[in-house]
Amino acid sequence: MKYPTRVSDAVHIMVFIHLDPTQDLSSTAIAYSIKTNPSYVRQLMAALKKEGLLNGTRGQAAPSLARVPSAITLLDIYRAVEGDKPLLHLDTHTNPECGVGVNIQLALSDYYAEIQKSAEKRMAEITLENIIETYHQYVQKVTATH
């Protein structure tokens, strides 16, 4: 099973753009960094642009952050690329003739909603600036050990 990576890929794109806005910022160059295809990068960038997180002109490889990193939260990025999609999903294809299959999803739904609310609250507290600072800390650790 492949796990969804849209949020982490969107953060990757935004950090990539922020770190060196003078480098090649084409969807091909960013896709190379993520190890994906350029059309997927363009999809994510379009979603980020639609939500006011990226600036850019179609056909030009010069995107930029629409806000300073301290004004962009992980929740902003999550909502831009995932919309209202929940983190956890109920299995709605259980056997309706099974007592467990009928009721387990109902029993889980309130807990999943609680988890979603907690996760979104925490994501609203984490800024792109926090992520960039942590990124730099990891780069320094790697540099110090080599």
N, C-alpha and C positions, 0 to 999 in steps of 0.2 A: 504494500500500500504506500502510495506517495503522499506525503504530508504537505499541506498547503504552505507555501513560502512567500506568498504575495507581499505580506507586510515586511518581512525581513529583506526581500528584494527591493521594495520601495524605499526602505531606510538606506539600503546599500546605494541606491541611485542618488538619493539626496546627499549622502555623505560624500560620495564620489564627486558630485558637482561642486559641493562646498569646498572640499579640500584643495582643489586646483582648478578654478574656473577658466584658466588659460589653456588647459590641456584639451585634447580631442574629446569632446563631449557628445559625439555622435552616438546613436543607438547601437551601432556596431561596436564601438569602443567600450561602451558600458556593458553591452551583452558579453563581450569577451571577459570582462572582470567578473561578471556573475556566472559565467559559463552557461549561457542561455542563448536564445535567438533574438535578433534586433526587434522583431515585431512584438514580442512579449514585453520588451523594454519600452517600446513606443506605447503599448497599451497602458502600462503602469504610469508612464509619464503623462499620458493624456488624462488619466484619472486624477493624478496629483495636480495637474494644471486646472482641471475642472473644479476642484475643491479649493483653489486659490493658494496652493502650496508651492507651485512652480510657475515660473514665467518662461515663455519661450514662443518662438514663431515657427509654425509648421514649415519644414523644409530647411531650417537653419539649425546647425548643431551648436547652439549657444544658449542652452537652458540656464536658468539661475533660480535660486530660492526666492520665493515671493515674500518671505518674511525672514527675519533674523532667526537663527536656530533656537534661541531661547523662547521664541514665540510660536514654535511648532511642537506639538506634543505627539507622543506615540499614538494617542487616541485619534488625533487629527489624521495621521497617516493611515491607521487601521480603518477608520471610517471612509477615507478616500478610496482605498483599494478593495475593501470588503463590504462597504455599505452597512447594512443592518444585519449582516450574516453573523450568527452567534459563534462563539469559540467552540462550544460543545454542541453536538447534534443528537437529537433523539432518533432512534430507529423506528420509523413509522411503518415498517413492513413486517411486523411481528405477526404471529399466528393469532387471529381473532378468536379462535376456539380454545386457546390456552389461557388459563386464568392469569398466569404470570405475564404472558405476551400482551394481554389487554391492559393490565394495570401497572406494569413496571414503568412504562413511559410517563404515565400520569404521576407516579410517585417521584420520578426523577425530575420532572419539569420545574418544580419550584426550586429545587437545589441548583439546577442548571442556571435558572434566572438569577439566583443569589450569587453564584460564581461569576456570571457575566457582569453583574453590577459591580462586584468587587474588583474584577480585572479591569473594567473600564475606568473605575475610580483611580486605580494605580497607574494605568496608562496615561491618564490626564495629568499626572504628577511628573511624568518622565518627559523631558524635552529632548529635541534633537541635539541641543547643546550638551546635555548630560551624556548622550550616546557618543558624541564626538570627543568629549573629554575622556571618556572611558576607552575609546579607540586609541587615543594618543598614549594613554597609560600602558596599554598592551604593546603598542609599537615601541615604547621606551624599554619595556621589559625584554622584548625580543632583541633590541639593539644592544642592550647591556649584557646579554648573555652570549653575544657573538663577537 
